[in-house]
Amino acid sequence: MSEKRNIARAAGVLGFATILSRIMGMVRDMVVSRLFGAGFATDAFFAAFQIPNMLRRFFAEGALTSAFVPTFSECLTRDGEDAARELANICFTLLTIVMAGVTVAGILLSPQIVGLMFPGFRAVPAKFELTVLLNRLMFPYLFFISLLALCMGILNTVRHFFTPAISTVFLNLAMILSAWLLHDRFSVPITSLAVGVLLGGVLQLLLQLPVLYRLGFSFRPSFSFRHPAVRKIALLMGPSIFGVGVYYLNITVGNILASLLPQGSVSYLYYAQRLFEFPQGIFTVSVAQAVLPSMSRQAAAGEIDALKESLTFGLRLIIFVTIPAMAGLMVCSTPIFSLLFMGGEFGFDKAQKCAEALIFYSLGLSLVALMRVLVPAFYALKDTRTPVFTAFIAFILNVVFSLLLMRPLLHGGLALASTLAAGANLLLLLLLLRRKIGPFGGRKILIAGIKALAASVPVGAAAYWAMGLADWSLLEGRLAKAFLMGGTVAVCAGIYLGASWMLHSEEVRDGIALIRQKMARRRNG
């Protein structure tokens, strides 16, 4: 139960910090949609930002974190703090050198990269040139965010979660202020957003350094690149790039194909992805980041039964939260875009097109969430081959589904393809992990899913009825609509918790038990 409390507490801290970040991210997207709409300029910006952002997800937050955290945790547990500090210094030095080279290459090769990833833009030379310019401005973001990922891995391993999670607030703040204050100072106004991305990357990294210093990690150059742990991290990272990042690779394939569809398609997918990532970022990523250090320590100590318990607990928590979120997003997709984005350059027709993509993405909310916890479980067990195999199968399926669905459903078909591929990947991961470590609470996980689905039925019905009370195609009455939306979320949350309690959901009872224990400790303290 102790490890469950650690995971739940860490997930709570991460969730709170991430809520602040996601709220700021939503404000950022509202500012962008009002100032720049969804069309020529936003297609160019989102495409350009997609390139360093994709590499960040593959390399920094994906492969680097998944390879570094288990190895660093093992070093800290087995060899002590001094050895762990030395490993951190070596990795920071090596990563600085490697990412400096990657950044320079990315800037120089931007025309080739943009042409390869967004071939449809070549038909509009002005859009292609703008995308190249914006990509060159933002590519150094990858350098800072990769070093940030290393810092996050260290802090999460020593159970400090808040600062890494809150850091994205500064990225969003930098983008908001740059767009708001500088958009009229550039001949191409959306250039201000690229400046904000670069400033945000610098601020995110700088925020971690004082905390690391206070915890005893003051980075200094160390060129002992032959250290055995460095080799182990490098061997784990290669396959991890594909294994962890397959979902984002599928999203990237969708954006590449979207460049061949009518103008605005890239922007519709981006806005839909942002809302889709909102519940993912608040809870799923928090649970995944909280459970990985626990599983890594348990795997290093050979405590496979404890690892299974941590994994099962994390999966049940994710199911409990993402299934009602899926129902809410699907029912409220058009009202959400209408309320948050409509106005200025963003009309109701664009809100509806974004909503189409969000509905298809939302079908895969729980699938992607479960996958994000299962893949790190393999890496905690030092297995990099299995996630690569499943990721490759999912990637092929995504390409096939995308080509089949993009013509009849346009950008909505691309969103649906990524969901179908995520489902196939999840099924393979579950089957192969069970073969590797034996049963790990599959019956409990299934029961949790059935109960969450049953409790979500009245949630969806209540949300559907409430959303029908307003005309979301009109700009008038925005404040009343905001109260309606907020009230609906609050009431639906109450309905879900009540229904889950009546269904004897273990997640609700575990949560109440943790709250009671915390209150008892405070009274006794």
URZIPE-V65893 format. One record per pair of residues at least 24 apart in sequence whose C-alpha atoms are under 6 Angstrom apart, sorted by the first residue. I is the first residue (numbers start at 1). J is the second residue. Records with the same first field share a line. If there is no record, write none. Layout:
I: J / J
This chain:
7: 290 / 291
10: 290
11: 286 / 287 / 290
14: 162 / 165 / 286
15: 282 / 283 / 286
17: 165 / 166
18: 165 / 282
19: 282
21: 168 / 169
24: 172
25: 172
28: 176
30: 341
33: 341
34: 343 / 344 / 345
37: 345 / 346
38: 264 / 267
39: 264
43: 266 / 267
44: 131
48: 131 / 134 / 135
52: 139 / 142
58: 241 / 245
59: 241
60: 146 / 149
61: 149
62: 244
63: 237 / 240 / 241
65: 153
67: 233 / 236 / 237
68: 233
69: 153
70: 296 / 380
74: 300
89: 219 / 220 / 222
90: 222
93: 221
99: 143
103: 140
107: 136
117: 256
118: 256 / 259
120: 259 / 260
138: 194 / 198
141: 198 / 201
144: 201
145: 201
148: 205
157: 293
167: 204
170: 200
171: 200
174: 200
239: 384 / 388
242: 388
243: 387 / 388 / 391
246: 391
250: 418
254: 414
265: 411
268: 354
272: 354 / 357 / 358
284: 369
288: 373
296: 380
299: 381
308: 440
312: 441
316: 445
320: 452
322: 366
324: 456
326: 362
327: 460
330: 359
331: 464
335: 472
338: 472
348: 473
356: 412
357: 412 / 415
360: 415 / 416
361: 415
364: 419
367: 423
371: 426
390: 425
394: 421 / 425
397: 421
455: 496 / 499 / 500
459: 492
